[in-house]
Amino acid sequence: MPIRLECLSHTPLQGYFDPAPDVLNEVERVQAAARARVLAYDPELVVVFAPDHYNGFFYDLMPPFCIGAAADSIGDYKSLAGPLPVPGALARDMAQSVLAADIDVALSWRMQVDHGAAQALEVLTGGLDRFPVIPVFINSVAPPMATLRRARLLGEAIGRFLARTGKRVLVVGSGGISHEPPVPLLAGASDEVAERLIAGRNPTPEGRAARQARTLAAAKAFTAGDSGLHPLNPEWDLAFMEKMASELLAVDGMTNDAITRDGGRSAHEIRAWVAAFGALSAYGPYRATNDFYRPIPEWIAGFGAMHAAPVAAA
């Protein structure tokens, strides 16, 4: 019952507004090394914990967690579009196991994922359909949100289920770390924006292009220092990565208000990392490696990457 973990930041801005060539080359080198590890490991199942950015989940029904038994990638920005090869019966059994562990989770047979999940799959496996994959949505942008402790317990429950399958598993956490791109809030939103947050599925190509243009403009302003967006916080980012490596239970004391204050409103995507490490921890002690960290203003992100495995395997 082997398991490996890869956690990495994602960005919709890669290929639209990139940092200096040496920084971009470093990111691509780290991503290539992660992909080589994954392909050498050759997982029988990938479980990807990821947020959504009002592309597949909306306030008409916003669960804190959802397991996908069937899923498609919408292909926003430059991410790949198309169906994910989800083993539906196994995903259903996973949901049942998590519910039996007293963790409330939704189940979707028509999940839509965006770049939050698709980019990680492309980086780590070279596509969407290289390996069977179960996507696990973790609400990270739409208050109210579950606590980090709850995300950890979700991961642990999934990890216990995965250990019983006997499969060679890769768990992926996609998101974070400190960042605050221009994602709107429902509170105080105009009627037009509120309707998009409540029921904005399948926008027109023009609507999606306008949204992407706003994000690109925000990144350019942020990089130029002409922005009111929350600044990146490398000290906080590195402290979080250290918690993942050596003190996972410490996340239980991180409140949602403190995450917003220190990391920005979209730093809540660290839940994906917490859940992935929670799943790994269900297999026993582990050893984690910090592969990369750099604040990248062009991508409005504290950009990081880690990998880990049980101590015996490491």
VMD Tcl script that draws the C-alpha trace (Angstrom):
set ca {
  {0.00 0.00 0.00}
  {2.57 2.62 -1.08}
  {1.81 6.34 -1.22}
  {3.63 9.43 -2.45}
  {2.74 13.12 -2.16}
  {3.31 16.12 -4.39}
  {2.10 19.59 -3.37}
  {2.50 22.59 -5.61}
  {1.19 26.06 -6.24}
  {-0.79 26.73 -9.39}
  {-1.36 29.89 -11.37}
  {-3.70 30.75 -14.24}
  {-1.21 33.42 -15.31}
  {1.62 31.15 -16.47}
  {2.05 31.78 -20.16}
  {0.14 35.08 -19.95}
  {2.38 37.20 -17.72}
  {5.55 35.41 -16.72}
  {8.44 36.40 -14.43}
  {12.00 36.86 -15.62}
  {13.37 33.96 -17.71}
  {15.65 32.71 -14.93}
  {12.70 32.48 -12.52}
  {10.47 30.82 -15.10}
  {13.22 28.35 -15.96}
  {13.64 27.49 -12.28}
  {9.90 26.84 -11.90}
  {9.86 24.67 -15.00}
  {12.92 22.73 -13.77}
  {11.19 22.01 -10.44}
  {7.99 20.99 -12.23}
  {9.90 18.70 -14.57}
  {11.62 17.03 -11.62}
  {8.24 16.46 -9.95}
  {6.83 14.95 -13.15}
  {9.85 12.63 -13.43}
  {9.26 11.41 -9.86}
  {5.59 10.76 -10.58}
  {6.20 8.91 -13.84}
  {8.89 6.78 -12.24}
  {6.52 5.93 -9.39}
  {3.77 5.07 -11.90}
  {0.75 5.44 -9.60}
  {-2.29 3.24 -9.97}
  {-4.46 6.06 -8.62}
  {-4.08 9.83 -8.26}
  {-6.16 11.77 -5.73}
  {-5.97 15.50 -6.38}
  {-7.13 17.92 -3.68}
  {-7.87 21.27 -5.28}
  {-9.95 24.43 -4.97}
  {-12.27 25.94 -7.53}
  {-12.49 29.59 -8.57}
  {-16.23 29.95 -9.31}
  {-15.94 27.77 -12.38}
  {-17.46 24.51 -11.21}
  {-18.88 25.33 -7.77}
  {-21.19 28.24 -6.98}
  {-23.32 29.58 -4.17}
  {-26.42 27.86 -5.52}
  {-24.93 24.93 -3.60}
  {-21.44 25.38 -2.10}
  {-20.22 22.31 -0.17}
  {-17.12 22.55 2.00}
  {-15.82 19.31 0.42}
  {-16.88 17.24 -2.59}
  {-15.55 14.02 -4.11}
  {-15.93 13.67 -7.86}
  {-17.19 10.32 -9.16}
  {-17.16 11.74 -12.71}
  {-15.50 14.97 -13.75}
  {-14.55 17.21 -16.65}
  {-11.96 19.97 -16.84}
  {-13.41 23.19 -18.26}
  {-10.11 24.36 -19.79}
  {-9.93 27.88 -18.38}
  {-6.88 30.02 -19.18}
  {-4.34 27.64 -20.75}
  {-5.33 24.53 -18.78}
  {-6.36 21.37 -20.59}
  {-10.04 20.63 -21.20}
  {-11.78 17.29 -21.27}
  {-12.92 14.34 -19.16}
  {-10.92 12.96 -16.26}
  {-10.57 9.15 -16.06}
  {-12.35 8.83 -12.71}
  {-13.03 5.34 -11.33}
  {-16.60 6.12 -10.30}
  {-17.27 3.12 -8.08}
  {-14.04 3.68 -6.16}
  {-14.85 7.39 -5.71}
  {-18.30 6.47 -4.42}
  {-16.77 4.01 -1.96}
  {-14.32 6.71 -0.85}
  {-17.18 9.09 -0.13}
  {-19.00 6.39 1.84}
  {-15.86 5.67 3.86}
  {-15.31 9.36 4.64}
  {-18.93 9.76 5.74}
  {-18.56 6.70 7.96}
  {-15.63 8.50 9.59}
  {-18.01 11.34 10.54}
  {-16.61 13.80 7.99}
  {-19.39 15.35 5.92}
  {-18.56 15.31 2.22}
  {-20.63 15.72 -0.94}
  {-20.48 13.43 -3.97}
  {-20.74 14.63 -7.57}
  {-21.29 12.58 -10.72}
  {-20.92 15.71 -12.86}
  {-18.05 17.66 -11.31}
  {-16.41 20.47 -13.25}
  {-12.81 21.27 -12.32}
  {-10.80 24.29 -13.42}
  {-7.10 25.10 -13.60}
  {-6.80 24.43 -9.85}
  {-6.92 20.69 -10.51}
  {-6.10 20.50 -14.22}
  {-2.82 22.41 -14.07}
  {-1.50 20.13 -11.31}
  {-2.39 17.03 -13.31}
  {-0.75 18.41 -16.43}
  {2.42 19.45 -14.58}
  {2.77 16.17 -12.69}
  {1.59 13.61 -15.25}
  {1.77 15.38 -18.63}
  {-2.00 15.39 -19.18}
  {-5.42 14.76 -17.71}
  {-5.77 11.06 -18.50}
  {-2.39 9.43 -17.87}
  {-3.61 7.76 -14.64}
  {-6.96 7.09 -12.97}
  {-7.77 10.16 -10.88}
  {-10.28 11.11 -8.19}
  {-10.71 14.88 -7.76}
  {-11.54 16.19 -4.30}
  {-12.87 19.76 -4.23}
  {-12.09 21.84 -1.14}
  {-13.88 25.19 -0.91}
  {-11.17 27.81 -0.50}
  {-12.63 31.04 -1.91}
  {-16.32 31.19 -0.93}
  {-16.98 32.03 2.75}
  {-18.00 30.39 5.00}
  {-15.28 27.73 4.77}
  {-14.40 24.72 6.86}
  {-11.42 24.99 9.20}
  {-7.95 23.72 8.43}
  {-8.48 21.09 11.11}
  {-11.49 19.80 9.19}
  {-9.45 19.69 5.97}
  {-6.77 17.69 7.79}
  {-9.35 15.24 9.13}
  {-10.84 14.89 5.63}
  {-7.40 13.99 4.32}
  {-6.80 11.49 7.10}
  {-10.13 9.76 6.42}
  {-9.31 9.54 2.71}
  {-5.81 8.28 3.52}
  {-7.20 5.46 5.65}
  {-9.48 4.47 2.79}
  {-6.63 4.59 0.28}
  {-4.44 2.40 2.48}
  {-7.12 -0.29 2.43}
  {-7.23 -0.35 -1.38}
  {-3.70 -1.71 -1.63}
  {-3.13 0.54 -4.64}
  {0.01 2.53 -5.43}
  {-1.36 6.02 -4.71}
  {-0.25 9.56 -5.44}
  {-1.92 12.34 -3.46}
  {-1.67 15.88 -4.82}
  {-2.35 19.19 -3.10}
  {-2.78 22.07 -5.54}
  {-2.96 25.73 -4.50}
  {-1.63 28.59 -2.43}
  {0.39 29.81 -0.82}
  {0.00 33.54 0.08}
  {-1.96 35.31 -2.62}
  {-5.01 37.42 -3.25}
  {-6.01 37.66 -6.92}
  {-9.15 39.64 -7.75}
  {-11.73 37.01 -6.76}
  {-15.01 38.77 -5.83}
  {-16.89 38.30 -2.56}
  {-20.62 37.70 -2.38}
  {-20.96 40.12 0.54}
  {-21.42 43.58 -0.92}
  {-21.42 42.39 -4.53}
  {-23.54 44.05 -7.18}
  {-26.56 42.14 -8.43}
  {-24.67 41.19 -11.59}
  {-21.62 39.87 -9.75}
  {-23.76 38.12 -7.12}
  {-25.65 36.27 -9.84}
  {-22.34 35.14 -11.37}
  {-21.18 33.83 -7.97}
  {-24.48 32.05 -7.36}
  {-25.20 30.58 -10.79}
  {-22.35 31.41 -13.17}
  {-21.79 28.03 -14.77}
  {-20.71 27.77 -18.41}
  {-20.18 31.46 -19.21}
  {-19.99 32.68 -22.77}
  {-16.54 32.79 -24.36}
  {-16.75 36.58 -24.18}
  {-17.57 36.47 -20.47}
  {-14.67 34.13 -19.74}
  {-12.28 36.24 -21.80}
  {-13.32 39.38 -19.91}
  {-12.75 37.66 -16.59}
  {-9.31 36.47 -17.63}
  {-8.44 39.95 -18.88}
  {-9.30 41.39 -15.45}
  {-6.99 38.91 -13.77}
  {-4.15 39.71 -16.17}
  {-4.60 43.45 -15.60}
  {-4.57 42.89 -11.84}
  {-1.30 40.94 -12.10}
  {0.36 43.72 -14.08}
  {-0.77 46.33 -11.57}
  {0.35 44.16 -8.64}
  {3.80 43.65 -10.16}
  {4.13 47.39 -10.80}
  {3.29 48.12 -7.16}
  {0.08 49.87 -8.14}
  {-2.42 47.58 -6.44}
  {-4.47 47.30 -3.29}
  {-4.23 43.51 -3.29}
  {-2.79 41.79 -0.22}
  {1.02 41.61 -0.44}
  {2.77 38.26 -0.68}
  {4.13 36.97 2.63}
  {7.22 34.78 2.19}
  {7.82 34.43 5.93}
  {4.29 33.10 6.45}
  {4.56 30.85 3.41}
  {7.79 29.22 4.56}
  {6.43 28.76 8.09}
  {3.42 26.98 6.62}
  {5.62 24.70 4.52}
  {7.63 23.86 7.62}
  {4.40 22.89 9.41}
  {3.62 20.52 6.56}
  {7.05 18.94 6.90}
  {7.28 18.54 10.65}
  {4.24 19.76 12.59}
  {1.04 18.99 10.68}
  {-1.20 19.13 13.76}
  {-0.16 22.76 14.26}
  {-2.50 23.78 11.44}
  {-5.42 23.06 13.76}
  {-4.69 26.34 15.50}
  {-4.69 28.46 12.32}
  {-7.98 30.32 12.15}
  {-9.66 31.42 8.95}
  {-9.42 35.08 9.97}
  {-5.69 34.73 10.60}
  {-5.13 33.08 7.21}
  {-6.87 35.98 5.45}
  {-4.94 38.53 7.52}
  {-1.51 37.00 6.98}
  {-1.74 35.31 3.59}
  {-4.59 36.98 1.72}
  {-8.09 35.84 0.85}
  {-6.97 33.12 -1.57}
  {-4.33 31.75 0.80}
  {-7.15 29.51 2.01}
  {-6.10 27.20 -0.83}
  {-3.53 25.81 1.61}
  {-6.40 23.51 2.62}
  {-5.50 21.38 -0.40}
  {-1.96 20.89 0.93}
  {-3.27 20.19 4.44}
  {-5.68 17.53 3.15}
  {-2.97 15.90 1.02}
  {-0.54 15.76 3.94}
  {-3.40 14.49 6.12}
  {-3.88 11.60 3.70}
  {-0.15 10.85 3.75}
  {-0.07 10.96 7.57}
  {-2.65 8.15 7.70}
  {0.14 5.86 6.45}
  {2.41 6.75 9.39}
  {5.45 9.02 9.84}
  {6.65 10.70 6.67}
  {9.60 12.67 5.38}
  {8.95 15.82 3.31}
  {11.23 17.90 1.12}
  {10.83 21.58 0.31}
  {11.65 21.64 -3.40}
  {11.02 25.28 -4.20}
  {9.75 28.55 -2.85}
  {9.76 32.02 -4.33}
  {7.35 34.96 -4.19}
  {6.34 35.63 -7.81}
  {4.41 38.90 -8.11}
  {3.72 38.37 -11.83}
  {1.60 35.40 -10.80}
  {0.27 37.11 -7.62}
  {1.50 34.12 -5.64}
  {3.90 32.83 -3.07}
  {4.89 29.88 -5.24}
  {6.00 26.64 -3.61}
  {6.47 22.92 -4.17}
  {7.05 19.96 -1.85}
  {7.15 16.20 -2.13}
  {6.95 13.55 0.57}
  {6.73 9.84 1.28}
  {6.42 7.58 4.32}
  {9.66 7.31 6.29}
  {10.22 3.69 5.30}
  {9.82 4.48 1.59}
  {11.87 7.68 1.81}
}
mol new
graphics top color blue
foreach p $ca { graphics top sphere $p radius 0.5 }
foreach p [lrange $ca 0 end-1] q [lrange $ca 1 end] { graphics top cylinder $p $q radius 0.2 }
display resetview
